[in-house]
Amino acid sequence: SYWVHDLNPVILQITDKLAIRYYGLAYVLGFVIAFQLLSLFRKHGKSPLKDADQESTALIALIIGTMLGGRLGYMLLYDLGDFIRNPLIFFEFWRGGMASHGGFVGIILAGVWVTKHYKLPPFRLLDVIAPLAPPGILLGRIANFINGELWGRVTTVPWAVIFPDSAPPGTPISRIAPRHPSQLYEAFGEGLVLLVYTQWRMWKSDVVEKYPGQLTGEFLVLYGVVRIIGEQFREPDASLILGMSRGIFYSIFLVIGGAAVIYNARRSGPQAVS
């Protein structure tokens, strides 16, 4: 009575080892959408970036920060043992393994570099960068579902999915437990909800102009809270820390850091809005 996951993660097989996959396409589309939003923010006076050249430089920095931060974050936070034994696995991107928490750190560092390079106010730029992340997260989580990875906990809800890879190879389908499609829950919460919220705050409020840094803090807090909620339905993909899944443990620090950023923005008082 449950749907058996049988989606093919490959769009086009080019050679035995080279293929175009939905996961890679999700990253490409995420960066394309980010560039379009970045340009839109500048044209409507929402961004401190002054021209298309600065936008291009910022986007390249963000791409590098996302990829390196996400990959290094996965190695350090989820696969430290293998990374220590063989540091070269860092470069094996085709095997998968990206951590959103590490990606956020990489994005923040990239944003700080751009502000120093162009002498821009740091929090003003980070507030413009924050709304760029949800589209990529949304697409990435959908790609996780297509890949049949990062599945949820065992359940009997009517919309549960049987993920063949969740059981040892050779296990009959009839003996594989149905699970929450937690990837889609996360796509909705971490992706769609945050996309709508950050765009609403960007276009329908003056928070970016009056309280630089607040939108960045709000994004970190909301992502952390939504991720913690989503982790209740997701099967932990690494050993627990203090009885918590790693997604919950690391998200607690995002909430704390985001709250501190919001406090700092509000303590500084409202800035003049032109």
Solvent accessible surface area in square Angstrom, and as a share of the most:
residue,aa,sasa,rsa
1,S,153,0.99
2,Y,63,0.24
3,W,114,0.40
4,V,50,0.29
5,H,14,0.06
6,D,110,0.57
7,L,70,0.35
8,N,101,0.52
9,P,35,0.22
10,V,30,0.17
11,I,76,0.38
12,L,100,0.50
13,Q,95,0.42
14,I,90,0.45
15,T,74,0.43
16,D,147,0.76
17,K,198,0.84
18,L,100,0.50
19,A,22,0.17
20,I,77,0.39
21,R,110,0.40
22,Y,81,0.31
23,Y,52,0.20
24,G,37,0.35
25,L,66,0.33
26,A,7,0.06
27,Y,53,0.20
28,V,88,0.50
29,L,74,0.37
30,G,7,0.06
31,F,40,0.17
32,V,75,0.43
33,I,66,0.34
34,A,8,0.06
35,F,64,0.26
36,Q,108,0.48
37,L,27,0.13
38,L,1,0.00
39,S,17,0.11
40,L,75,0.37
41,F,0,0.00
42,R,62,0.22
43,K,141,0.60
44,H,110,0.49
45,G,57,0.55
46,K,28,0.12
47,S,14,0.09
48,P,21,0.13
49,L,4,0.02
50,K,138,0.59
51,D,62,0.32
52,A,55,0.43
53,D,109,0.56
54,Q,22,0.10
55,E,1,0.01
56,S,47,0.30
57,T,38,0.22
58,A,1,0.01
59,L,24,0.12
60,I,102,0.52
61,A,13,0.10
62,L,11,0.06
63,I,53,0.27
64,I,95,0.48
65,G,10,0.10
66,T,24,0.14
67,M,56,0.25
68,L,89,0.44
69,G,13,0.12
70,G,2,0.02
71,R,7,0.02
72,L,77,0.38
73,G,7,0.07
74,Y,60,0.23
75,M,3,0.01
76,L,83,0.41
77,L,45,0.22
78,Y,33,0.13
79,D,34,0.18
80,L,81,0.40
81,G,36,0.34
82,D,61,0.32
83,F,36,0.15
84,I,120,0.61
85,R,178,0.65
86,N,64,0.33
87,P,76,0.48
88,L,125,0.62
89,I,17,0.09
90,F,27,0.11
91,F,127,0.53
92,E,36,0.16
93,F,77,0.32
94,W,195,0.68
95,R,166,0.61
96,G,32,0.30
97,G,17,0.16
98,M,41,0.18
99,A,6,0.05
100,S,33,0.22
101,H,11,0.05
102,G,6,0.06
103,G,6,0.06
104,F,14,0.06
105,V,85,0.49
106,G,7,0.07
107,I,29,0.15
108,I,60,0.31
109,L,116,0.58
110,A,10,0.08
111,G,0,0.00
112,V,49,0.28
113,W,125,0.44
114,V,1,0.00
115,T,4,0.02
116,K,150,0.63
117,H,100,0.45
118,Y,53,0.20
119,K,179,0.76
120,L,13,0.06
121,P,67,0.42
122,P,70,0.44
123,F,71,0.30
124,R,43,0.16
125,L,1,0.00
126,L,16,0.08
127,D,0,0.00
128,V,0,0.00
129,I,10,0.05
130,A,8,0.06
131,P,0,0.00
132,L,11,0.05
133,A,19,0.14
134,P,0,0.00
135,P,6,0.04
136,G,27,0.26
137,I,25,0.13
138,L,39,0.19
139,L,43,0.21
140,G,14,0.13
141,R,24,0.09
142,I,67,0.34
143,A,2,0.02
144,N,8,0.04
145,F,23,0.10
146,I,30,0.15
147,N,39,0.20
148,G,5,0.05
149,E,57,0.26
150,L,50,0.25
151,W,57,0.20
152,G,0,0.00
153,R,89,0.33
154,V,86,0.49
155,T,18,0.11
156,T,110,0.64
157,V,36,0.20
158,P,114,0.72
159,W,149,0.52
160,A,3,0.02
161,V,9,0.05
162,I,17,0.08
163,F,1,0.00
164,P,48,0.30
165,D,107,0.55
166,S,24,0.16
167,A,21,0.16
168,P,100,0.63
169,P,141,0.88
170,G,81,0.78
171,T,40,0.23
172,P,72,0.45
173,I,75,0.38
174,S,108,0.70
175,R,191,0.70
176,I,11,0.06
177,A,40,0.31
178,P,20,0.13
179,R,32,0.12
180,H,23,0.10
181,P,7,0.05
182,S,0,0.00
183,Q,0,0.00
184,L,69,0.34
185,Y,63,0.24
186,E,3,0.01
187,A,5,0.04
188,F,125,0.52
189,G,8,0.08
190,E,0,0.00
191,G,0,0.00
192,L,74,0.37
193,V,61,0.35
194,L,1,0.00
195,L,41,0.20
196,V,93,0.54
197,Y,61,0.23
198,T,0,0.00
199,Q,32,0.14
200,W,128,0.45
201,R,38,0.14
202,M,0,0.00
203,W,82,0.29
204,K,154,0.65
205,S,31,0.20
206,D,66,0.34
207,V,7,0.04
208,V,1,0.00
209,E,39,0.18
210,K,58,0.25
211,Y,30,0.12
212,P,32,0.20
213,G,1,0.01
214,Q,17,0.07
215,L,0,0.00
216,T,10,0.06
217,G,0,0.00
218,E,17,0.08
219,F,9,0.04
220,L,16,0.08
221,V,32,0.19
222,L,59,0.29
223,Y,0,0.00
224,G,0,0.00
225,V,63,0.36
226,V,30,0.17
227,R,7,0.03
228,I,45,0.23
229,I,101,0.51
230,G,8,0.07
231,E,4,0.02
232,Q,94,0.42
233,F,78,0.32
234,R,9,0.03
235,E,63,0.28
236,P,38,0.24
237,D,76,0.40
238,A,28,0.22
239,S,74,0.48
240,L,99,0.49
241,I,42,0.21
242,L,151,0.75
243,G,65,0.62
244,M,52,0.23
245,S,6,0.04
246,R,48,0.18
247,G,3,0.03
248,I,25,0.13
249,F,42,0.18
250,Y,29,0.11
251,S,0,0.00
252,I,61,0.31
253,F,119,0.49
254,L,26,0.13
255,V,39,0.22
256,I,107,0.54
257,G,31,0.30
258,G,0,0.00
259,A,51,0.39
260,A,58,0.45
261,V,30,0.17
262,I,43,0.22
263,Y,141,0.54
264,N,50,0.26
265,A,4,0.03
266,R,121,0.44
267,R,164,0.60
268,S,73,0.47
269,G,20,0.19
270,P,85,0.54
271,Q,81,0.36
272,A,106,0.82
273,V,71,0.41
274,S,157,1.01
